[in-house]
Amino acid sequence: MRAARHWSVRHARGLETCYRLLERAAVALHPVWRRLGYARIERPVAVMERAVKGFLFDCTMCGQCVLSSTGMSCPMNCPKELRNGPCGGVRADGRCEVDPQMKCVWVEAIAGSARMRDGSAALHVVQFAVDRRLEGRSSWLAVAREKSAPVGGTT
C-alpha cells in the first residue's frame, strides 16, 4: 500500500483534477442521491470509496477526507493521526519517529501540496479534530450533500 500512497503524492496534481471532477459529478448527482435516499446508498458508496481510496491513499475511511488539503497524503496514516502538521519528532531524513520505516505523512503532504494548484494555501487551513462517529462513512456523499445544501439550510 505504501508504494501506491507514494505514487499518489507524486501525482497529486493529476489526482487533484480527478478529485475535482468527482466532486462535481457527486454534487450534480445530488437529486438522484436524495431521491434514492442518502441513508440507503451510504453503504454501497462507502464500499466503493474504501476500495478506491484505500488503494490509492491507504485511506482509513475517517469520513472527513482532507486529501485535497494535504497534498493527497492522508494524515490519518500518521501513527499519531495528526491532521494539522507534523509532530516535533520528524527525523532529519524525513522519517517518522514512531515508525522509522515510514516517511512522515506531513513531509509527503508538503511535497504533494507543492504539486497542486492551490496546495500550499490549502495546507495552511486548520482541520478540525476527527469526529469518530463518522468513521466508515462516505466523505464523497458528505461533500455532495454539503455542497448541494442551500445557504443557511440543509437538504
C-alpha positions as CSV (number, residue, x, y, z in Angstrom):
1,M,0.0,0.0,0.0
2,R,2.8,2.4,0.7
3,A,4.0,2.3,-2.9
4,A,0.6,3.4,-4.1
5,R,0.5,6.1,-1.4
6,H,3.9,7.5,-2.6
7,W,2.7,7.3,-6.2
8,S,-0.4,9.3,-5.3
9,V,1.7,12.1,-3.6
10,R,4.0,12.2,-6.7
11,H,0.9,12.6,-8.9
12,A,-1.0,14.9,-6.7
13,R,-1.8,17.4,-9.4
14,G,-3.5,14.9,-11.7
15,L,-5.3,13.4,-8.7
16,E,-6.4,16.8,-7.7
17,T,-8.0,17.2,-11.1
18,C,-9.7,13.8,-10.8
19,Y,-10.9,14.7,-7.3
20,R,-12.5,18.0,-8.6
21,L,-14.3,16.2,-11.4
22,L,-15.5,13.5,-9.0
23,E,-16.8,16.2,-6.6
24,R,-18.6,18.0,-9.5
25,A,-20.2,14.7,-10.5
26,A,-21.2,13.8,-6.9
27,V,-22.8,17.3,-6.5
28,A,-24.6,17.0,-9.9
29,L,-26.0,13.7,-8.8
30,H,-27.4,15.1,-5.6
31,P,-31.0,15.0,-6.8
32,V,-30.5,11.3,-7.6
33,W,-28.9,10.6,-4.2
34,R,-31.7,12.4,-2.4
35,R,-34.4,10.6,-4.4
36,L,-32.7,7.2,-3.6
37,G,-32.1,8.3,0.0
38,Y,-28.6,9.1,1.3
39,A,-29.0,6.6,4.1
40,R,-29.8,3.8,1.6
41,I,-26.8,4.5,-0.7
42,E,-24.3,5.2,2.1
43,R,-23.1,1.6,2.4
44,P,-22.5,0.8,-1.3
45,V,-20.9,4.2,-2.0
46,A,-18.7,3.8,1.1
47,V,-17.6,0.3,-0.1
48,M,-16.6,1.7,-3.5
49,E,-14.9,4.7,-1.8
50,R,-13.0,2.4,0.5
51,A,-11.7,0.4,-2.4
52,V,-10.5,3.3,-4.5
53,K,-9.1,5.5,-1.7
54,G,-7.8,2.5,0.2
55,F,-5.7,1.5,-2.7
56,L,-4.5,5.0,-3.8
57,F,-4.1,6.7,-0.4
58,D,-4.1,3.9,2.2
59,C,-7.4,5.5,3.4
60,T,-8.8,4.6,6.8
61,M,-12.3,6.0,6.0
62,C,-12.4,8.6,8.7
63,G,-15.4,10.1,7.0
64,Q,-13.9,13.6,6.9
65,C,-11.5,13.4,4.0
66,V,-8.9,16.2,3.7
67,L,-6.7,14.8,0.9
68,S,-7.2,17.8,-1.3
69,S,-5.8,19.9,1.6
70,T,-2.9,17.7,2.4
71,G,-1.2,17.1,-0.9
72,M,-3.0,13.8,-1.4
73,S,-1.3,12.4,1.7
74,C,-3.8,11.1,4.2
75,P,-3.0,12.5,7.6
76,M,-4.8,9.5,9.2
77,N,-1.8,7.4,8.2
78,C,0.2,9.3,10.8
79,P,0.6,6.9,13.8
80,K,-0.4,9.9,15.9
81,E,-3.2,10.9,13.5
82,L,-2.1,14.5,13.4
83,R,-4.3,16.5,11.0
84,N,-2.6,19.9,11.1
85,G,1.1,19.3,10.6
86,P,4.0,17.2,11.7
87,C,4.9,16.5,15.3
88,G,8.2,17.6,16.7
89,G,9.7,14.1,16.2
90,V,10.2,14.0,12.5
91,R,13.7,12.6,11.9
92,A,16.3,14.6,9.9
93,D,15.8,12.2,7.0
94,G,12.0,12.9,6.9
95,R,11.1,9.6,8.5
96,C,8.5,9.1,11.3
97,E,9.7,9.0,14.9
98,V,7.1,6.2,15.7
99,D,7.7,4.1,12.6
100,P,11.2,4.8,11.3
101,Q,10.5,2.7,8.2
102,M,7.8,5.2,7.1
103,K,8.3,8.6,5.6
104,C,6.5,11.2,7.7
105,V,3.0,11.7,6.3
106,W,3.5,15.5,6.6
107,V,6.7,15.5,4.7
108,E,4.8,13.8,1.9
109,A,1.9,16.2,2.3
110,I,4.2,19.2,1.8
111,A,5.7,17.7,-1.3
112,G,2.3,16.7,-2.7
113,S,0.9,20.2,-2.0
114,A,3.7,21.8,-3.9
115,R,2.5,20.0,-7.0
116,M,-1.1,21.1,-6.6
117,R,-2.7,24.3,-7.9
118,D,-3.8,25.7,-4.5
119,G,-1.9,23.1,-2.4
120,S,0.2,25.4,-0.4
121,A,-2.7,27.6,0.6
122,A,-4.9,24.6,1.4
123,L,-2.1,23.1,3.5
124,H,-2.5,26.0,5.9
125,V,-6.2,25.5,6.5
126,V,-6.7,24.3,10.1
127,Q,-8.5,21.0,10.1
128,F,-11.0,20.0,12.9
129,A,-10.3,17.1,15.1
130,V,-11.7,13.8,13.8
131,D,-15.3,13.1,14.6
132,R,-15.1,9.3,15.3
133,R,-18.9,9.0,14.8
134,L,-18.3,9.5,11.0
135,E,-15.7,6.6,10.6
136,G,-16.6,4.3,7.8
137,R,-19.0,6.8,6.2
138,S,-18.6,8.1,2.7
139,S,-16.9,11.5,2.5
140,W,-17.9,11.7,-1.1
141,L,-21.6,11.7,-0.2
142,A,-21.0,14.2,2.7
143,V,-19.4,16.6,0.2
144,A,-22.3,16.1,-2.3
145,R,-24.8,16.8,0.5
146,E,-22.8,19.8,1.9
147,K,-22.1,21.5,-1.5
148,S,-25.8,21.0,-2.6
149,A,-27.3,22.4,0.5
150,P,-28.9,25.8,0.1
151,V,-27.2,28.6,2.0
152,G,-28.4,28.6,5.6
153,G,-30.1,25.2,5.4
154,T,-29.7,21.5,4.7
155,T,-31.2,19.2,2.1
